[in-house]
Amino acid sequence: MGIIPDYLTRIDPGHLSQALFHLSQDPLPYRKLNHTRPGQSQNTLYEADDYLQERLETWGYVVKKEGVQVQAFRCDASKPKVQQYSPPAPEDPWYTACNLYVKKQGTVRPDEIVLLLAHKDSQSWVDSPGAYDNGAGTVALLEIARVLKDYEPGRSLWFLFCNEEHRPWTSVAAAQNAKARGDDLVAIFNLDSMGGKSQQDIDAGLKTNAAIYTTPEGERLADLVAEVNDAYRIGLVQRKARRARPGDDDGSFINAGYPSAIATFGSFPYADPAYHTEDDRPERVDIPNLAMAAQASLAAALRVDLSER
């Protein structure tokens, strides 16, 4: 079984819960560029960035920032609730949104990179806490970084906290810049809305996870997530689904020429009844499910790193 089971036991549901409530309830009600809390000097997305950076630096990481110019979406109340985002107008304010990177240099094949990413912002057009979307993926990525702080990878491990609920997505810049540098991204895991599921699955007490792929290379990663779920007895109801075209932040990298990319959601099509609404609150999040999904992504990433060293 190797070292992986030991690392999986280090995923701490308490850490996940504490970080999730910090980022989506108290002190931060949202994580967006167009909202500043009373008495504060900077918007809530910048506050979230500071929190993530402080945590990561506590564990010995060096955090690098990459600024991207973005706008907030407008709200179109004539649309169904989950689709009320509308493109910003040219005259709307522009903001600098930051990609946050931390990197662990590989010791055997340092030029080969395993990338784990999550978008950290909440919806810019509605006052949603964004607990499942995507506080869940954000804190899962943060916890994986904590667990691996002393791990010595063979391939390089990168963690990227990006932004998807403003326009343009900052993962597009991240992917295009990686391609321009010639980065060799051999596997990309997008952690998004982990554990979010239908009311039926909630009522049934199911612990769900869905690996979403677009390309044959991505399907191999999706199969790997199912394999580690079984091998390490994580206990997820693991599903696999293909979408016809690239989407979400993994899609930014596929479009840039990196086909070995998947997203992990709690369900697909995404079925959380509070999706894109003010009810996406942290007390609704199934923390045990989130911890199990984080274990599956961690195990899959470690499998990639440990293969053919």
RAQUI-V434605 format. One record per backbone hydrogen bond with DSSP energy under -1.0 kcal/mol. CO is the residue of the C=O (numbers start at 1). NH is the residue of the N-H. If there is no record, write none. Layout:
CO:NH
CO:NH
//
This chain:
3:7
4:8
5:9
7:10
8:11
12:16
13:17
14:18
15:19
16:20
17:21
18:22
19:23
20:24
21:25
21:26
22:28
31:122
32:45
35:44
37:40
43:47
44:48
45:49
46:50
47:51
48:52
49:53
50:54
51:55
52:56
53:57
54:58
55:59
56:61
57:60
64:101
66:99
68:97
70:95
71:167
74:86
76:79
80:83
81:84
84:76
86:74
89:92
95:70
97:68
99:66
100:161
101:64
102:159
104:157
109:112
112:156
113:186
113:187
114:158
115:189
116:160
117:191
118:162
126:128
130:135
131:136
134:138
135:139
136:140
137:141
138:142
139:143
140:144
141:145
142:146
143:147
144:148
146:149
148:151
153:107
154:108
154:109
156:114
157:104
158:116
159:102
160:118
161:100
162:120
163:170
165:124
167:71
170:174
171:175
172:176
173:177
174:178
175:179
176:180
177:181
178:183
183:185
184:113
187:115
188:262
189:117
190:264
193:196
193:266
198:202
199:203
200:204
201:206
202:205
207:237
209:239
210:265
211:241
212:263
213:243
215:219
216:220
217:221
218:222
219:223
220:224
221:225
222:226
223:227
224:228
225:229
226:230
227:231
228:232
229:234
236:238
237:209
239:211
241:213
247:251
248:252
250:254
251:255
253:258
254:257
259:261
260:188
262:190
263:212
264:192
265:210
272:275
274:277
277:280
279:281
280:131
281:284
282:285
285:287
286:290
287:291
288:292
289:293
290:294
291:295
292:296
293:297
294:298
295:299
296:300
297:301
298:302
299:303
300:304
301:305
302:306
303:307
//
